[in-house]
Amino acid sequence: MNKLFFVFLVALMVIGCIAANAAIYTFTPTDSDLGDLPHGNFYTWGIQWVMPATEVITGATLTYKDIYDTEHDIKSRLYTHLLDSVVDPNAANRAPNYVNGVGTGGYSYKTITITKTDADGGGDNFAGQGVLLGTFASQTKQTLVYNVDPAQFAWLTDGNFGFGIDPDCHYYNCGVQFKITTATAPPPGPGPTVPEPMSIMLGIMGLGSVVGLKRFRR
């Protein structure tokens, strides 16, 4: 077998193993579009889950699908905050449907949406709470994506977190979704260092160059 071909075959196998160790967890509120986010309401969307102990978070994104504003003025803003934790004030009396069910991959989670009303006077009802992921104001339909900073991954790992969402205009959308991407955690304690994917690829490319150079000299 051609040695260079063999090297790249091994590279593909390594990449496949890395990809196989990744998992994606998807969360949606019970009302997937939060009532099309009318301007008179603001929402606390809380999530509870148990992340497998053998995994670590590598990425997290909140997505509003096909969202747009019906009009635009100085008050038209959609505020989105990541919250460290959410307390359900009616947990003791909540019906069994509080359990949102089983997600992709067999994991279970709970989700609750707490709705409050305001007088549409503008401003952010979650100001000073958690981390502001961003503000949005557009009459053009688009997919809006917010990436969670790795500094806040610990908020997601502890199993109780959420979002504060305040629309100061009517934001029609086709669904709100939160995704967490994980990878297999390294073994605890001292042990052999596992090379990062980029280091693996650089090593394979270097080995391929050596094999190619030897073939050229021959």
C-alpha positions as CSV (number, residue, x, y, z in Angstrom):
1,M,0.0,0.0,0.0
2,N,1.2,3.5,-0.8
3,K,2.7,4.9,2.5
4,L,1.4,8.4,1.9
5,F,-2.1,7.0,1.3
6,F,-1.8,5.0,4.5
7,V,-0.9,8.1,6.5
8,F,-4.0,10.0,5.3
9,L,-6.2,7.0,5.9
10,V,-5.0,7.0,9.5
11,A,-5.7,10.8,9.7
12,L,-9.3,10.2,8.6
13,M,-9.7,7.5,11.2
14,V,-8.4,9.9,13.9
15,I,-10.8,12.7,12.9
16,G,-13.6,10.2,12.9
17,C,-12.9,9.1,16.4
18,I,-12.7,12.7,17.6
19,A,-16.1,13.5,15.9
20,A,-17.7,10.3,17.4
21,N,-16.8,11.6,20.9
22,A,-18.9,14.7,20.5
23,A,-22.5,15.0,21.7
24,I,-25.1,17.7,21.1
25,Y,-28.0,18.5,23.5
26,T,-30.9,20.5,22.3
27,F,-33.4,22.4,24.5
28,T,-36.6,24.1,23.5
29,P,-39.3,25.9,25.6
30,T,-42.7,24.3,25.9
31,D,-44.1,27.0,23.6
32,S,-41.4,26.8,21.0
33,D,-41.7,30.4,19.8
34,L,-42.6,32.0,23.2
35,G,-45.9,33.2,21.8
36,D,-44.1,35.0,19.0
37,L,-42.6,37.3,21.6
38,P,-45.3,40.0,21.9
39,H,-44.1,43.4,23.2
40,G,-46.3,43.3,26.3
41,N,-44.6,40.3,27.9
42,F,-41.2,39.3,29.1
43,Y,-40.0,35.8,29.8
44,T,-37.7,33.8,32.1
45,W,-36.9,30.5,30.5
46,G,-35.4,28.1,33.0
47,I,-33.7,24.8,32.2
48,Q,-32.6,21.9,34.5
49,W,-30.6,19.0,33.4
50,V,-27.8,16.6,34.5
51,M,-24.7,16.7,32.2
52,P,-22.9,13.3,32.0
53,A,-19.8,13.3,34.3
54,T,-17.7,12.0,31.5
55,E,-18.2,15.0,29.2
56,V,-17.1,18.7,29.1
57,I,-18.8,21.5,27.3
58,T,-17.1,22.8,24.2
59,G,-19.8,25.2,22.8
60,A,-23.3,26.5,23.4
61,T,-25.6,28.6,21.2
62,L,-29.0,30.2,21.6
63,T,-30.9,30.5,18.3
64,Y,-34.0,32.4,17.2
65,K,-35.2,31.0,13.9
66,D,-36.6,33.4,11.2
67,I,-37.1,36.2,13.7
68,Y,-38.1,39.8,12.7
69,D,-39.7,42.9,14.0
70,T,-43.0,44.2,12.6
71,E,-42.0,47.8,13.0
72,H,-39.0,49.8,14.1
73,D,-38.8,52.8,16.5
74,I,-36.5,53.9,19.2
75,K,-38.0,51.4,21.7
76,S,-37.8,48.4,19.4
77,R,-35.3,46.0,21.0
78,L,-35.2,42.3,21.9
79,Y,-33.0,41.8,25.0
80,T,-31.5,38.4,25.8
81,H,-29.7,37.5,29.0
82,L,-28.1,34.3,30.1
83,L,-29.0,33.6,33.8
84,D,-26.9,31.6,36.2
85,S,-30.0,30.0,37.7
86,V,-33.8,30.1,37.6
87,V,-36.1,29.5,40.6
88,D,-39.6,28.2,39.7
89,P,-41.9,30.0,42.1
90,N,-44.6,27.3,41.6
91,A,-42.5,24.2,41.6
92,A,-44.4,22.6,44.4
93,N,-47.7,22.9,42.6
94,R,-46.6,22.4,39.1
95,A,-48.3,19.7,37.0
96,P,-46.4,16.7,35.7
97,N,-45.9,18.4,32.3
98,Y,-43.2,20.4,33.9
99,V,-41.0,17.5,32.9
100,N,-40.3,18.4,29.3
101,G,-39.4,14.8,28.4
102,V,-36.4,13.1,26.9
103,G,-34.1,14.8,24.5
104,T,-31.8,13.6,21.7
105,G,-29.5,10.9,23.0
106,G,-31.8,9.8,25.9
107,Y,-31.1,12.6,28.3
108,S,-33.9,14.1,30.4
109,Y,-34.4,17.7,31.3
110,K,-37.0,20.1,32.7
111,T,-37.9,23.5,31.3
112,I,-40.3,26.2,32.6
113,T,-41.3,29.5,31.1
114,I,-42.3,32.2,33.6
115,T,-44.2,35.0,31.8
116,K,-44.7,38.5,33.2
117,T,-46.3,41.6,31.6
118,D,-45.0,45.1,31.3
119,A,-46.4,48.4,30.0
120,D,-44.2,48.3,26.9
121,G,-42.5,51.4,28.1
122,G,-39.2,50.3,26.7
123,G,-36.1,49.3,28.5
124,D,-34.6,45.9,29.7
125,N,-36.5,44.2,32.5
126,F,-33.4,41.9,33.1
127,A,-30.9,44.8,33.3
128,G,-28.1,43.9,35.7
129,Q,-29.0,40.2,35.8
130,G,-26.7,37.5,34.4
131,V,-24.9,38.2,31.2
132,L,-26.4,40.2,28.3
133,L,-26.0,38.1,25.2
134,G,-27.2,40.9,22.9
135,T,-29.9,43.2,21.7
136,F,-31.7,42.8,18.4
137,A,-33.8,45.1,16.2
138,S,-34.5,44.3,12.6
139,Q,-37.5,44.1,10.2
140,T,-35.5,41.7,8.1
141,K,-36.3,38.0,8.7
142,Q,-33.2,36.2,9.8
143,T,-31.7,33.5,12.0
144,L,-30.3,35.1,15.1
145,V,-27.5,33.2,16.9
146,Y,-25.9,34.0,20.2
147,N,-22.7,32.1,21.3
148,V,-22.2,31.6,25.1
149,D,-18.8,32.7,26.3
150,P,-16.7,29.8,27.7
151,A,-16.4,31.8,30.9
152,Q,-20.1,30.9,31.5
153,F,-19.9,27.2,30.7
154,A,-19.8,26.5,34.5
155,W,-23.3,28.0,34.7
156,L,-24.5,25.3,32.2
157,T,-22.6,22.5,33.8
158,D,-24.1,22.8,37.3
159,G,-27.5,21.8,35.8
160,N,-29.6,25.0,36.6
161,F,-29.5,27.9,34.2
162,G,-31.8,29.9,32.0
163,F,-32.5,33.0,29.9
164,G,-34.2,36.3,30.4
165,I,-35.9,37.5,27.3
166,D,-37.6,40.9,27.0
167,P,-39.1,42.0,23.7
168,D,-39.9,45.7,23.5
169,C,-41.8,45.1,20.2
170,H,-43.5,42.2,18.5
171,Y,-40.8,39.7,17.3
172,Y,-42.3,37.0,15.2
173,N,-40.2,33.9,15.0
174,C,-40.3,30.2,14.1
175,G,-38.8,28.8,17.3
176,V,-36.3,29.3,20.0
177,Q,-33.6,26.7,20.6
178,F,-30.6,26.2,22.8
179,K,-27.8,23.7,22.0
180,I,-24.9,22.5,24.1
181,T,-22.0,20.7,22.4
182,T,-19.8,18.4,24.5
183,A,-16.7,16.2,24.2
184,T,-15.3,13.4,26.2
185,A,-13.6,14.7,29.4
186,P,-9.9,13.9,29.9
187,P,-9.2,11.3,32.6
188,P,-8.8,12.7,36.1
189,G,-5.5,13.0,37.8
190,P,-2.0,12.8,36.3
191,G,-1.7,10.8,33.2
192,P,-0.5,11.0,29.6
193,T,-1.3,14.2,27.8
194,V,-3.8,13.8,25.1
195,P,-2.9,15.9,22.0
196,E,-5.4,18.4,20.7
197,P,-6.9,17.7,17.2
198,M,-4.8,20.4,15.6
199,S,-1.6,19.0,17.1
200,I,-2.6,15.5,15.8
201,M,-3.2,16.9,12.3
202,L,0.2,18.8,12.3
203,G,2.0,15.7,13.3
204,I,0.3,13.6,10.6
205,M,1.1,16.3,8.0
206,G,4.7,16.3,9.1
207,L,4.9,12.5,8.8
208,G,3.3,12.7,5.4
209,S,5.9,15.2,4.3
210,V,8.8,12.9,5.4
211,V,7.3,10.0,3.5
212,G,6.8,12.1,0.4
213,L,10.4,13.5,0.6
214,K,11.8,9.9,0.8
215,R,9.8,8.9,-2.3
216,F,11.0,11.9,-4.2
217,R,14.7,11.2,-3.4
218,R,14.3,7.6,-4.5
